[in-house]
Each structure stands twice: as C-alpha cells, then as structure tokens.
C-alpha cells in the first residue's frame, strides 16, 4: 500500500517546502526557523521510537546518521536559504536543485551499479526541461536584474561575492545528493524511526551553527509562523524526508529522486493558488513536460522490474 502512494505523497509534501520558505520570510530568520524545525522533528521521532521501543543506532553508526542528516537537510537547506538571502534568485536555486536527480543517477550508477538505460535519461532530461519552462519567468527576471549573470547577486547592497554565492548554492545541491546516496550504505539497516530522530538532530546542529555564525535572531511570533513550523516538523522533515529515505532504501536512488522534478512545478501551482502568483501558458506546458518526463522514467523502471 505504502509503495503505491509514497511517490505521489512525497512530491506533494516536498513541493510545499518552497511555499513554507516564502511564508516564514517576514517572521523569522531562515536558519533559526530550520533549527526549530529540525529539533522539533528529532524530538517527535525520538518520542515515537521510545514509545514503540525501536532499536537505536550505536557506536559509529550514530556519527554516520548525524552526518547523513546534516547533509540531507542541514547543509542543503541552510546553504540554499543563505544563497537566496544573498540575492540568488529563488528560481535559479530551484533550477540548481532540479539538477540533483541527474547528479544522483550518475553517481549511483558508478557507486551502486544502478542501471541507467537511455529511456531513463530521456525521461529525466524531459523532467529537467519541464522545470526550466516552469521557472522561466523567474529565470528571465533574475538574468535581467543581474545583466545576464546567473548569480542574481547585487554587491552594491552588501551581499556576498556573486561567485561565492553560486559556489555555496552548488554545494547545497551536492550536499543533498551525498545525503541521499549515503542512505543506501549501512544506514539502511537501521530502524527508520530512531534513525530519523538522530538524522534530524544532525541537521539541527548544522542549523544552530549557521544561525550562530550569521547572527540570526529574528523570530516574530504569528499564526503563520507557528503553522509553518508545525507543517515543517510533521510534514516536511517528518513525513516528506522519511518517505524519501524509505523510497531510497527500498528502490534505487535515481528512481526516488527523479520525483523531485515535479516539486518546482507543483510549487508554482501552489503559489498561484495561495499567493495569487501568475501562471503563464509556458509554465503550464512546463508542468506537463516535467510530468511526462517523470512518467517515462518511472515506466522504464517498472518495465525493468516486471
């Protein structure tokens, strides 16, 4: 049952991360919010694991899980949020994030021997093309604002060096790729409930360090902020990331992460519904292209496993 609904549920939940990031911006600094989110999720999973007497990682495995959580969520979201705060277009950051499935597929093929026939690459390439179409308005705006520079950073407003911002953004994508692939090592033998508690604790450590280094202290309590925090704890870091880890454990990494191509198109649709953002015919066409690409790629996997 879970195997049949997990992909659709994961995409729906993961896409809301873009909406949450926008919703909390007026009320809290990003890494302070992420610290509360990860710590809350770690506490939630710890309570569940203790109540159900789940086995816990021991010895060196604890350090491995802390590292996995730091890579999968802490560094990825912390670095990505920082890059956007420094002026990088959110559209560019989302596009960089959409490269992660291709990067995961390429590395997984070498490390774990996952087969990558042409049909998979075709599907994932279509998925990336769809993301580009969906994000095209934001990408054009970012390029126009920066005179054609990808960084989207304006040094005159006190932002960091554009090259550094791009490097950090690329490193963020590398981090979630490494964290995803790391789940297929010995970590896959751990109970997912206790493992999630430890991994979210690892992400919380990164968020705390970034909030401290960057001097983030802004927290203006509001219903929007508290609802976003509850959603982030239960649905994003709780259900969403757990579903991703579960799918990677029970299949190949490239197949699971191919679903990430649908997150930016869904986020655009959600922003249209919630914030009244425009949705152009090009963006709607991009959604269709991304969906077709994911369906082609996943059909190739089903055909191989049949």
CORHU-V206267 format. One record per backbone hydrogen bond with DSSP energy under -0.5 kcal/mol. NH is the residue of the N-H (numbers start at 1). CO is the residue of the C=O. E is the energy in kcal/mol with one decimal. If there is no record, write none. Layout:
BEGIN
nh: [NH;NH]
co: [CO;CO]
e: [E;E]
END
This chain:
BEGIN
nh: [4;5;6;9;10;11;12;13;14;15;16;16;17;18;19;20;21;22;23;24;25;27;28;29;33;34;35;36;37;38;39;40;41;42;43;44;45;46;47;48;49;50;51;52;53;54;61;62;63;64;65;66;67;68;69;70;71;72;73;74;75;76;77;78;78;79;80;81;82;83;84;85;86;87;88;93;94;95;96;97;98;99;99;100;103;104;105;106;107;108;109;110;111;112;113;114;120;121;122;123;124;125;126;127;128;129;130;131;132;133;134;135;136;136;139;140;141;142;143;144;145;146;147;148;149;152;155;157;158;159;165;166;167;168;169;170;171;172;173;174;175;176;177;178;179;180;181;182;183;183;184;185;188;189;190;195;196;197;198;199;200;201;202;203;204;205;206;207;208;209;210;211;212;213;214;215;216;217;220;221;226;227;228;229;230;231;232;233;234;235;236;237;238;239;240;241;242;243;244;245;246;247;248;249;250;251;256;257;258;259;260;261;262;263;264;265;266;267;268;269;270;271;272;273;274;275;276;277;284;285;286;287;288;289;290;291;292;293;294;295;296;297;298;299;300;301;302;303;304;305;306]
co: [1;1;2;5;6;7;8;9;10;11;12;13;14;15;15;16;17;18;19;20;21;24;24;218;29;30;31;32;33;34;35;36;37;38;39;40;41;42;43;44;45;46;47;48;50;49;58;59;59;60;61;62;63;64;65;66;67;68;69;69;70;71;73;73;74;75;76;77;78;79;80;81;82;84;83;89;90;91;92;93;94;95;96;97;99;100;101;102;103;104;105;106;107;108;108;108;117;117;118;119;120;121;122;123;124;125;126;127;128;129;130;131;132;133;135;136;137;138;139;140;141;142;144;143;146;149;153;154;155;154;161;162;163;164;165;166;167;168;169;170;171;172;173;174;175;176;177;178;179;180;181;182;185;186;187;191;192;193;194;195;196;197;198;199;200;201;202;203;204;205;206;207;208;209;210;212;211;215;27;219;222;223;224;225;226;227;228;229;230;231;231;232;232;234;235;236;238;239;240;241;242;243;244;245;246;248;252;253;254;256;257;258;259;260;260;261;262;263;264;265;266;267;268;269;270;271;272;271;280;281;282;283;284;285;286;287;288;289;290;291;292;293;294;295;296;297;298;299;300;301;302]
e: [-0.6;-1.5;-2.5;-2.4;-2.8;-2.3;-2.1;-2.2;-3.1;-2.1;-0.7;-0.9;-1.5;-1.1;-0.7;-2.6;-2.2;-1.5;-2.5;-2.2;-0.7;-1.8;-2.2;-2.1;-2.2;-2.7;-2.3;-1.9;-2.5;-3.1;-2.5;-2.2;-2.2;-2.7;-2.3;-2.2;-2.6;-2.2;-2.2;-2.0;-3.0;-2.5;-2.5;-2.1;-0.8;-2.8;-1.8;-1.2;-0.7;-1.8;-2.3;-2.4;-2.2;-2.4;-2.4;-2.1;-2.3;-3.0;-2.1;-1.7;-3.8;-0.7;-2.6;-0.6;-2.1;-2.7;-2.1;-2.9;-1.9;-2.4;-2.0;-2.4;-1.5;-1.7;-2.2;-2.4;-2.4;-2.1;-2.7;-2.4;-1.6;-0.6;-1.3;-1.5;-2.2;-3.2;-2.5;-2.2;-2.3;-2.9;-1.9;-1.1;-2.9;-2.5;-0.5;-1.2;-1.0;-1.5;-2.7;-2.3;-2.7;-2.5;-2.2;-2.1;-2.3;-2.3;-2.5;-1.9;-2.3;-2.0;-2.4;-2.5;-0.6;-0.7;-2.6;-2.6;-2.1;-2.4;-2.5;-2.4;-2.2;-1.2;-0.9;-3.7;-0.6;-0.7;-0.7;-1.7;-1.7;-1.0;-2.2;-2.2;-2.3;-2.5;-2.3;-2.6;-2.4;-2.0;-1.5;-2.2;-2.1;-1.9;-1.8;-2.4;-2.7;-2.1;-2.4;-2.2;-0.7;-1.0;-1.8;-1.5;-1.9;-1.6;-1.6;-2.6;-1.6;-1.5;-2.0;-2.8;-2.3;-1.5;-1.9;-1.9;-2.2;-1.8;-1.4;-2.3;-2.6;-2.2;-2.5;-2.6;-2.1;-2.6;-2.6;-0.6;-2.5;-0.5;-3.3;-0.8;-2.5;-2.6;-2.4;-2.4;-2.5;-2.6;-2.6;-2.6;-2.6;-2.4;-1.7;-2.9;-0.6;-2.0;-2.8;-2.3;-1.2;-2.4;-2.0;-2.6;-2.6;-2.7;-2.3;-2.4;-2.0;-0.7;-1.7;-2.4;-1.4;-1.2;-1.8;-1.5;-1.9;-1.1;-0.6;-0.6;-2.1;-2.7;-2.3;-1.9;-2.7;-2.5;-1.8;-1.9;-2.9;-2.4;-0.6;-1.4;-2.3;-2.5;-2.3;-2.2;-1.7;-2.3;-2.9;-2.5;-2.4;-2.5;-2.3;-2.5;-2.5;-2.4;-2.8;-2.3;-1.8;-1.6;-2.5;-2.5;-1.7;-2.0;-1.1]
END
